Amino acid sequence: MPPPRQPLSPAGKVFSIVALVEAFTWAGLLVGMYLKYVTGTTDAGVWLFGRLHGGAFLLYLVVAFVAGARLRWPMWALLLAVLAAIPPLATLPVEFWFRRRGMLSGTATARAPETESR
Protein backbone atom coordinates (compact mmCIF):
# COMPACT_ATOMS: atom_id res chain seq x y z
CA MET A 1 0.00 0.00 0.00
CA PRO A 2 1.48 3.38 -0.96
CA PRO A 3 2.06 5.92 1.79
CA PRO A 4 -0.65 8.56 2.20
CA ARG A 5 -0.12 11.73 0.20
CA GLN A 6 1.12 14.68 2.17
CA PRO A 7 0.05 18.24 1.44
CA LEU A 8 2.54 20.33 -0.49
CA SER A 9 4.34 23.15 1.23
CA PRO A 10 3.94 26.63 -0.26
CA ALA A 11 7.36 26.33 -1.91
CA GLY A 12 6.40 22.89 -3.22
CA LYS A 13 3.18 24.25 -4.73
CA VAL A 14 5.01 27.05 -6.50
CA PHE A 15 7.66 24.61 -7.78
CA SER A 16 4.93 22.30 -9.13
CA ILE A 17 3.09 25.11 -10.91
CA VAL A 18 6.22 26.61 -12.44
CA ALA A 19 7.45 23.16 -13.54
CA LEU A 20 4.15 22.66 -15.36
CA VAL A 21 4.34 26.12 -16.97
CA GLU A 22 7.94 25.50 -18.05
CA ALA A 23 6.96 22.19 -19.67
CA PHE A 24 3.91 23.76 -21.36
CA THR A 25 5.99 26.53 -22.89
CA TRP A 26 8.58 23.95 -24.03
CA ALA A 27 5.80 22.02 -25.79
CA GLY A 28 4.54 25.22 -27.40
CA LEU A 29 8.02 26.07 -28.59
CA LEU A 30 8.47 22.59 -30.07
CA VAL A 31 5.18 22.92 -31.96
CA GLY A 32 6.22 26.40 -33.10
CA MET A 33 9.56 25.07 -34.37
CA TYR A 34 7.78 22.30 -36.25
CA LEU A 35 5.47 24.82 -37.92
CA LYS A 36 8.35 27.12 -38.79
CA TYR A 37 11.07 24.72 -39.89
CA VAL A 38 9.22 21.60 -41.08
CA THR A 39 6.00 22.87 -42.61
CA GLY A 40 7.22 26.39 -43.29
CA THR A 41 3.77 27.80 -42.55
CA THR A 42 4.39 30.36 -39.81
CA ASP A 43 6.95 31.56 -37.32
CA ALA A 44 4.37 32.96 -34.87
CA GLY A 45 4.71 29.96 -32.55
CA VAL A 46 8.46 30.39 -32.24
CA TRP A 47 8.04 34.12 -31.76
CA LEU A 48 5.44 33.73 -28.98
CA PHE A 49 6.58 30.57 -27.22
CA GLY A 50 10.25 31.47 -27.54
CA ARG A 51 9.64 34.52 -25.38
CA LEU A 52 7.29 32.73 -23.00
CA HIS A 53 9.66 29.79 -22.58
CA GLY A 54 12.63 32.06 -21.97
CA GLY A 55 10.78 33.71 -19.09
CA ALA A 56 9.44 30.40 -17.78
CA PHE A 57 12.93 28.86 -17.91
CA LEU A 58 14.45 31.67 -15.86
CA LEU A 59 11.54 31.64 -13.41
CA TYR A 60 11.88 27.86 -13.02
CA LEU A 61 15.57 28.18 -12.18
CA VAL A 62 14.88 30.82 -9.52
CA VAL A 63 12.00 28.81 -8.05
CA ALA A 64 14.11 25.63 -8.02
CA PHE A 65 16.83 27.35 -5.99
CA VAL A 66 14.33 28.93 -3.60
CA ALA A 67 12.40 25.67 -3.15
CA GLY A 68 15.65 23.76 -2.71
CA ALA A 69 16.74 26.13 0.04
CA ARG A 70 13.36 26.26 1.81
CA LEU A 71 12.72 22.53 1.60
CA ARG A 72 16.35 21.65 2.36
CA TRP A 73 16.90 19.48 -0.65
CA PRO A 74 20.21 17.65 -0.86
CA MET A 75 22.60 19.00 -3.48
CA TRP A 76 21.87 16.13 -5.90
CA ALA A 77 18.15 17.00 -5.87
CA LEU A 78 18.80 20.67 -6.57
CA LEU A 79 21.18 19.76 -9.40
CA LEU A 80 18.60 17.35 -10.84
CA ALA A 81 15.87 20.01 -10.68
CA VAL A 82 18.08 22.56 -12.45
CA LEU A 83 19.24 20.11 -15.13
CA ALA A 84 15.62 19.06 -15.77
CA ALA A 85 14.97 22.47 -17.32
CA ILE A 86 17.28 21.71 -20.25
CA PRO A 87 15.69 18.72 -22.05
CA PRO A 88 12.15 19.24 -23.32
CA LEU A 89 9.42 18.35 -20.81
CA ALA A 90 11.84 16.87 -18.25
CA THR A 91 10.52 19.10 -15.45
CA LEU A 92 7.30 17.05 -15.36
CA PRO A 93 8.78 13.67 -14.39
CA VAL A 94 11.18 15.35 -11.94
CA GLU A 95 8.31 17.22 -10.27
CA PHE A 96 6.25 14.02 -10.13
CA TRP A 97 9.15 12.08 -8.61
CA PHE A 98 9.88 14.82 -6.04
CA ARG A 99 6.19 14.87 -5.11
CA ARG A 100 6.09 11.09 -4.62
CA ARG A 101 9.21 11.18 -2.45
CA GLY A 102 7.73 13.91 -0.26
CA MET A 103 10.37 16.41 -1.31
CA LEU A 104 7.74 19.06 -2.10
CA SER A 105 5.98 18.74 1.23
CA GLY A 106 9.08 19.29 3.31
CA THR A 107 8.78 15.94 5.10
CA ALA A 108 11.38 13.94 3.20
CA THR A 109 14.29 15.97 4.53
CA ALA A 110 12.76 16.50 7.95
CA ARG A 111 13.44 12.89 8.90
CA ALA A 112 16.60 12.18 10.84
CA PRO A 113 19.28 10.45 8.80
CA GLU A 114 19.37 6.73 9.35
CA THR A 115 22.54 5.46 10.96
CA GLU A 116 23.78 1.95 11.30
CA SER A 117 24.44 0.75 14.80
CA ARG A 118 26.91 -2.03 15.36
C-alpha positions as a Python dict, from the first residue, in 0.01 Angstrom:
ca = {
    (1, 'M'): (0, 0, 0),
    (2, 'P'): (148, 338, -96),
    (3, 'P'): (206, 592, 179),
    (4, 'P'): (-65, 856, 220),
    (5, 'R'): (-12, 1173, 20),
    (6, 'Q'): (112, 1468, 217),
    (7, 'P'): (5, 1824, 144),
    (8, 'L'): (254, 2033, -49),
    (9, 'S'): (434, 2315, 123),
    (10, 'P'): (394, 2663, -26),
    (11, 'A'): (736, 2633, -191),
    (12, 'G'): (640, 2289, -322),
    (13, 'K'): (318, 2425, -473),
    (14, 'V'): (501, 2705, -650),
    (15, 'F'): (766, 2461, -778),
    (16, 'S'): (493, 2230, -913),
    (17, 'I'): (309, 2511, -1091),
    (18, 'V'): (622, 2661, -1244),
    (19, 'A'): (745, 2316, -1354),
    (20, 'L'): (415, 2266, -1536),
    (21, 'V'): (434, 2612, -1697),
    (22, 'E'): (794, 2550, -1805),
    (23, 'A'): (696, 2219, -1967),
    (24, 'F'): (391, 2376, -2136),
    (25, 'T'): (599, 2653, -2289),
    (26, 'W'): (858, 2395, -2403),
    (27, 'A'): (580, 2202, -2579),
    (28, 'G'): (454, 2522, -2740),
    (29, 'L'): (802, 2607, -2859),
    (30, 'L'): (847, 2259, -3007),
    (31, 'V'): (518, 2292, -3196),
    (32, 'G'): (622, 2640, -3310),
    (33, 'M'): (956, 2507, -3437),
    (34, 'Y'): (778, 2230, -3625),
    (35, 'L'): (547, 2482, -3792),
    (36, 'K'): (835, 2712, -3879),
    (37, 'Y'): (1107, 2472, -3989),
    (38, 'V'): (922, 2160, -4108),
    (39, 'T'): (600, 2287, -4261),
    (40, 'G'): (722, 2639, -4329),
    (41, 'T'): (377, 2780, -4255),
    (42, 'T'): (439, 3036, -3981),
    (43, 'D'): (695, 3156, -3732),
    (44, 'A'): (437, 3296, -3487),
    (45, 'G'): (471, 2996, -3255),
    (46, 'V'): (846, 3039, -3224),
    (47, 'W'): (804, 3412, -3176),
    (48, 'L'): (544, 3373, -2898),
    (49, 'F'): (658, 3057, -2722),
    (50, 'G'): (1025, 3147, -2754),
    (51, 'R'): (964, 3452, -2538),
    (52, 'L'): (729, 3273, -2300),
    (53, 'H'): (966, 2979, -2258),
    (54, 'G'): (1263, 3206, -2197),
    (55, 'G'): (1078, 3371, -1909),
    (56, 'A'): (944, 3040, -1778),
    (57, 'F'): (1293, 2886, -1791),
    (58, 'L'): (1445, 3167, -1586),
    (59, 'L'): (1154, 3164, -1341),
    (60, 'Y'): (1188, 2786, -1302),
    (61, 'L'): (1557, 2818, -1218),
    (62, 'V'): (1488, 3082, -952),
    (63, 'V'): (1200, 2881, -805),
    (64, 'A'): (1411, 2563, -802),
    (65, 'F'): (1683, 2735, -599),
    (66, 'V'): (1433, 2893, -360),
    (67, 'A'): (1240, 2567, -315),
    (68, 'G'): (1565, 2376, -271),
    (69, 'A'): (1674, 2613, 4),
    (70, 'R'): (1336, 2626, 181),
    (71, 'L'): (1272, 2253, 160),
    (72, 'R'): (1635, 2165, 236),
    (73, 'W'): (1690, 1948, -65),
    (74, 'P'): (2021, 1765, -86),
    (75, 'M'): (2260, 1900, -348),
    (76, 'W'): (2187, 1613, -590),
    (77, 'A'): (1815, 1700, -587),
    (78, 'L'): (1880, 2067, -657),
    (79, 'L'): (2118, 1976, -940),
    (80, 'L'): (1860, 1735, -1084),
    (81, 'A'): (1587, 2001, -1068),
    (82, 'V'): (1808, 2256, -1245),
    (83, 'L'): (1924, 2011, -1513),
    (84, 'A'): (1562, 1906, -1577),
    (85, 'A'): (1497, 2247, -1732),
    (86, 'I'): (1728, 2171, -2025),
    (87, 'P'): (1569, 1872, -2205),
    (88, 'P'): (1215, 1924, -2332),
    (89, 'L'): (942, 1835, -2081),
    (90, 'A'): (1184, 1687, -1825),
    (91, 'T'): (1052, 1910, -1545),
    (92, 'L'): (730, 1705, -1536),
    (93, 'P'): (878, 1367, -1439),
    (94, 'V'): (1118, 1535, -1194),
    (95, 'E'): (831, 1722, -1027),
    (96, 'F'): (625, 1402, -1013),
    (97, 'W'): (915, 1208, -861),
    (98, 'F'): (988, 1482, -604),
    (99, 'R'): (619, 1487, -511),
    (100, 'R'): (609, 1109, -462),
    (101, 'R'): (921, 1118, -245),
    (102, 'G'): (773, 1391, -26),
    (103, 'M'): (1037, 1641, -131),
    (104, 'L'): (774, 1906, -210),
    (105, 'S'): (598, 1874, 123),
    (106, 'G'): (908, 1929, 331),
    (107, 'T'): (878, 1594, 510),
    (108, 'A'): (1138, 1394, 320),
    (109, 'T'): (1429, 1597, 453),
    (110, 'A'): (1276, 1650, 795),
    (111, 'R'): (1344, 1289, 890),
    (112, 'A'): (1660, 1218, 1084),
    (113, 'P'): (1928, 1045, 880),
    (114, 'E'): (1937, 673, 935),
    (115, 'T'): (2254, 546, 1096),
    (116, 'E'): (2378, 195, 1130),
    (117, 'S'): (2444, 75, 1480),
    (118, 'R'): (2691, -203, 1536),
}
